[in-house]
């Protein structure tokens, strides 16, 4: 036990003396909710990761995350000869630092089985040791009975589904017995479009997570890009707020400058990101007006015109760069336009996905006075 205490003290000394700073992730709140940036899938040396649990907390703090869950494997612990502990130990070690840094740490574990049914994270558990059951359904039933939010991890992982990403009868059994609540549409560096459609059809919560095993900087350019994360639209910045939001399916997956979720969440997120300022005046035939879009978020929104305007032309495609002003030009092409009280421009947001085939379509309404 003494070496562990010494290691923790050395870590704190390094953390306090190294002048580290915290990144600010600029994703706006939406009406009625605050937007929490979370990663609910990561590992430490207490399963098959390579870092101490406090490192996961420190990484999350540095990268601007609000909440995390350390989900060490129940059944797969390759370091067990060197690190002997029960399944709750990684949480117990990480919790004091998480509280001091105001990072919301959710107690979790990963139930690790062959396909079907595959790997599952159980979040908000009370005792990870009780998930150590021979039968996978017994393990997931125990997680459910502890009040856990249960997610299907990396459903299209090539190691388990090399040819086709399938929904198995076992998953239907889990869904029907309240033992499946969410699904990862993105894990580490893999995207599973099928999972978006399953989430919509089966009313599952959408998640994107790192599933990180190494130090975060070994797998992601954390200085120049963002890690995959789940945006949680919560009523409060609390563990209870996150839990309620997950069970209510108020999440958006955020990865590689792409957002995946329901229109009812993504449309307010898009408009909360932008300040729209049209140039003054009436648009007439043969004249041009400009619209300035100030993007206050970290997302570069990729827009494509869906249909021509009535009585005017608009910029056909553009990228609304993060933290910059982008200009849309409207050009009158008929006398009809000057009699219109407002101008409606319809854009498809190419990096906001509703399902595997459709993107969010937004309407920019511009007063014409």
SEKEGU-53266 format. One record per residue (C-alpha): x negated, y, z. Coordinates in steps of 0.1 Angstrom, whole numbers. Each point is the difference from the previous one (the first is absolute). Example, Ala and Ser with C-alpha at 12.3 -4.5 7.8 and 13.67 -1.06 7.14 Angstrom:
SEKEGU-53266
R      xx      yy      zz
R    -123     -45      78
R     -14      34      -7
end
This chain:
SEKEGU-53266
R      xx      yy      zz
R       0       0       0
R     -29      23       8
R     -13       2     -36
R      35      10     -12
R       1      29      24
R     -35      11     -10
R      10      -2     -37
R      31      21       7
R     -20      27      19
R     -25       2     -29
R      28       4     -25
R      15      28      20
R     -34      17       3
R      -4      -2     -37
R      35      12      -7
R      -4      30      23
R     -34      10     -12
R       2      -5     -38
R      20      31      -7
R      27     -20     -19
R      30      19     -14
R      36     -10      -8
R      14       1     -35
R      34      16      -5
R      23     -19     -23
R      24      25     -15
R      33     -19      -7
R      29      22      11
R      29      -8      23
R      34      -4     -15
R      33      14      14
R       8     -18      32
R     -32     -19       3
R     -37       3       5
R     -23     -18     -23
R     -24     -24      18
R     -30     -15     -18
R      -5     -36      10
R     -20     -32      -7
R      16     -31      14
R     -24     -27     -11
R     -37      -2      11
R     -24     -25      16
R     -28       0      25
R     -26     -26      12
R      28     -16      21
R      10     -17     -33
R     -18       4     -33
R      -9      37       1
R     -36      13       6
R       7      29      23
R       9       6      37
R      36      10       6
R     -10      36      11
R     -16       5     -34
R      34      -4     -16
R      15      27      22
R     -29      24      -7
R       3      -6     -37
R      37       8       1
R      -6      31      20
R     -27      13     -24
R      22      -7     -30
R      31      18      14
R      22     -29       6
R      28       3      26
R       6     -37       6
R     -17     -34      -5
R       4     -36       9
R     -29     -25       5
R      14     -33     -13
R     -26     -26       7
R       8     -35     -12
R      15     -24      24
R     -11     -32     -18
R     -33      12     -17
R     -28      11      24
R     -34      -8     -16
R     -19      20      27
R      16     -20      29
R     -33     -17       9
R     -15      34       7
R      31      19      11
R      22     -18      24
R      32      17      10
R      38      -3      -2
R      20      14     -28
R       9      32      18
R     -36      11       6
R      -6      22     -31
R      30      21      10
R     -10       2      36
R     -35      13     -10
R      13      25     -25
R      28      14      20
R     -19      24      24
R     -18      17     -29
R      32       2     -21
R      17      18      29
R     -29      24       5
R       0       9     -38
R      38       1      -3
R       0     -28     -25
R      32     -20       3
R     -11     -37       4
R      26     -26      -7
R      -5     -35      14
R      -1     -25     -28
R     -13     -33     -13
R      -2     -19     -33
R      16     -34      -3
R     -21     -17     -26
R      13     -30     -21
R      -2     -15     -34
R      25       9     -27
R      29      -4       6
R       7      20      19
R     -35      18       2
R     -13      26      24
R      22      22      23
R      -7      29      23
R      20       3      31
R       1      36      14
R      12      13      34
R      -6     -34      16
R      -4      -4      38
R     -23     -31       2
R     -20     -12     -30
R      -9     -33      17
R      36     -12      -2
R      -2       1     -38
R     -25     -28       0
R      24     -27     -11
R      -5     -30     -23
R      31       6     -21
R       0      33     -18
R      38       5       5
R      -5      -5      37
R     -27      27       0
R      21      24     -20
R      30      -7      22
R     -20       8      31
R     -11      33     -17
R      36       8      -8
R      11      -7      36
R     -27      23      12
R      16      28     -20
R     -26       0     -27
R       2      16     -34
R     -12     -27     -24
R     -16       7     -34
R     -10     -24     -28
R     -37       9      -8
R     -15       1     -35
R      28     -20     -16
R     -19      -2     -33
R     -34      -8      14
R     -18     -20     -26
R     -15     -24      25
R      36     -12       8
R      20       9     -31
R     -26      -1     -29
R      24      -1     -29
R      34      15       9
R      12      19      30
R      30     -19      12
R      27       3      26
R       3     -34      17
R      29     -17      17
R     -19       4      33
R       1      38      -4
R      38      -2      -4
R       2     -20      32
R     -21      26      18
R      21      28     -14
R      33     -16      10
R     -12      -6      35
R     -13      35       7
R     -36     -10      -2
R     -10      21     -29
R       4      38       0
R     -27      15     -23
R     -24      -8     -29
R     -33      13     -12
R       2      14     -35
R     -37       9       2
R     -27     -17      19
R     -37       9       0
R      -4       5     -38
R      29     -21     -13
R      34      13     -12
R      30     -23      -1
R      28      16     -22
R      23     -30       7
R       0       9      37
R      15      34      -7
R      30     -17     -16
R       3     -25      28
R      -1      28      25
R      29      18     -18
R      21     -31      -6
R      -5     -16      35
R      -2      32      20
R     -35      -4      12
R     -23      28      12
R     -28      10     -24
R     -36       1      13
R     -35       6     -13
R     -29      -9      22
R     -38      -5      -2
R      -3     -35      15
R     -35      13       8
R     -26     -24      13
R     -33      19      -5
R      -8      35      12
R      24      22     -19
R     -28      18     -18
R     -12     -32     -16
R      33      -4     -20
R      12      35      -5
R     -16      33      -9
R      16      16      31
R     -16      34      -8
R      16       2     -35
R      31     -20       1
R      27     -13      23
R       4     -35      13
R      33     -18      -7
R      26       9      26
R      36      -1       9
R      18      33       4
R      25      -3      28
R      28      25       3
R       6       1      37
R      22      19      24
R     -30       4      23
R     -37      -5       2
R       3     -30      23
R      -2     -38      -2
R      37      -2       4
R       6      25     -28
R     -22     -21     -23
R      19     -32      10
R      34      15      -7
R     -12      14     -33
R     -14     -33     -12
R      32     -19       9
R      20      28     -18
R     -22      -4     -31
R     -12      36       0
R     -34      -5     -15
R     -19       7     -32
R     -31     -18     -12
R     -29      23      -9
R     -30     -14     -19
R     -22      12     -29
R      19      33      -3
R      32     -21      -5
R      32       1      22
R      25     -29       1
R      33       2      18
R      37       9      -1
R      12      31     -18
R      17      13      31
R     -34       4      16
R     -22       8     -29
R      20      28     -15
R      -1      21      33
R     -37      -9       3
R      -6      13     -35
R      18      33       5
R     -15       5      35
R     -34      -2     -17
R       7      28     -24
R       7      37       2
R      17      10     -33
R      -3      36     -11
R      15      10     -33
R     -10      33     -17
R      27      26       2
R      23       8     -29
R      25     -14     -24
R     -12     -26     -25
R      10      10     -35
R      -4     -17     -34
R     -36       3     -12
R     -13      10      34
R     -19     -19      27
R       2      -2      38
R     -24     -17      23
R       6     -21      31
R     -27      -3      26
R      -2     -33      19
R     -21       2      32
R      -7     -35      12
R      -6       0      37
R      -6     -38       2
R     -29     -23      -6
R      18     -17     -29
R      -6       9     -37
R      36      -3     -14
R       1     -12     -36
R      30      14     -18
R      15      -9     -34
R      29      18     -16
R      31     -23      -1
R      21      20     -25
R      -1      34     -17
R      15      29      18
R      33      16     -11
R     -10      31     -20
R     -37      -2       9
R     -31     -21      -3
R     -22      -9      30
R     -35     -13       6
R       2     -37     -10
R     -25     -15      24
R     -22      13      28
R     -18      -9      32
R       9      21      30
R     -34      -1      17
R      -3      -2      38
R      -5      33      18
R       2      19     -33
R      24      21     -21
R      12     -16     -32
R      20      19     -26
R      30     -12     -20
R      10      20     -31
R      36       4     -11
R       6      13     -35
R      34      11     -12
R      10     -17     -33
R      36      12      -4
R      22      30       8
R      20     -22      24
R     -27       0      26
R       5      37      10
R      36      -7      11
R     -10     -28      24
R      -2       9      37
R     -25     -28       7
R     -24     -22     -19
R      -4     -37       8
R     -32     -19      -8
R      -1     -37       4
R     -33     -18       7
R      -9     -35       6
R     -26      -3      27
R     -23     -27     -14
R     -18      -8      33
R      32      -2      21
R      14     -35      -5
R      35     -11      10
R      -4     -36     -13
R     -22     -19     -24
R      15      18     -30
R      14      33      11
R     -15      33      13
R      16      28      19
R      16      27     -22
R       2      35      15
R      19      31     -11
R     -17      34       2
R      28      26       2
R     -12      35     -10
R      22      31       5
R       3      18     -33
R       5      37      10
end
